[in-house]
Amino acid sequence: MNKTLLLNRFLEMEREYVRLFSEVTEGEGAISYADAKLPEMYCHNFTLYHSEQGLVDWICNELSKAKTKTRGFLQVETPYFISNELIDCLPFKPQITRFDLMYIETKRFGERKGNPATIIRSAEDRSVLEDGIKVDIAANEQGMGLDFAKRRIGRKTDIYNDVNKQMNLFVCYLNEKPIGNIEYMTSKGIVKLEDFDILNEYQRQGYGTAVLQYLLRKAFHENIELAYLVADSEDTAKDMYKKNGFIKIGEKTQLLFLL
């Protein structure tokens, strides 16, 4: 398995995912995304800069533009690690988040067992979707505020409800209580697992493992060979993914300039 080609497939799927929400403008060496329905959501309104050359000059030019100042932020993503030396050359230091792309062969779904009390349901059922919305708000309101958490999941629900959707939401239950959710997107023989949350009080009890194994089994029986996800390189969730057999294959970096 050629890992460079495989990584490129995952990166293309990352772009596919964003296109579910955002309009795309392609420029020389960069692709810009804009979500008119939620323009303040950084991960729907950013620029993907491909090249490892010219990044500092490009950022300086973007920061000087009136439209960037009016928007109040500039988020830039690169499909590679950005060194601290390069960041030191920027006009001011952005918020930096580094991510690991991690993958697994779905045939390994049976290697670990999660909590047997876990129940996972598809949000194609309206009541399950409503439970998933509640869980998502509960998981994110502390970090992003209640109002934005509601608008964010509302925007995602537009896609969940699309009859031509490429993406499904699954909700995790314990004794009929929703305790987590995760997105499941398929394309060209790959599953992307995204926006995975287990409520804090239920973490480290095997529920996350149960969800992952359920979805890997589902993908395997749908003849999908590979699954991947993107993990914050500083987040403890990455350790759980490693324990479940996910392997790091690449990196990406996000720079957020708040103006």
Buried (B, 14 or more C-beta within 10 A) or exposed (E): EEEEEBBEBBBEBBEBBBEBBBEEEEEEBBBBBBBEEBEEBBBBBBBBBBEEEEBBEBBEEBBEEEEBEEBEBBBBBBBBBBEEEBBEEBEEEBEEBEBBBBBBBBEBBEEBEBBEEBBBBBBEEEEBBBBBBBBBBBBBBEEBEEEBBBBBBBBBBEBBEEEEBBBBBBBBBBEEEBBBBBBBBBBEEBBBBBBBBBBEEBBEBBBBBBBBBBBBBBBBEEEBEBBBBBBEBEEEBBEBBBEBBBBBBBBBBBBBBEE
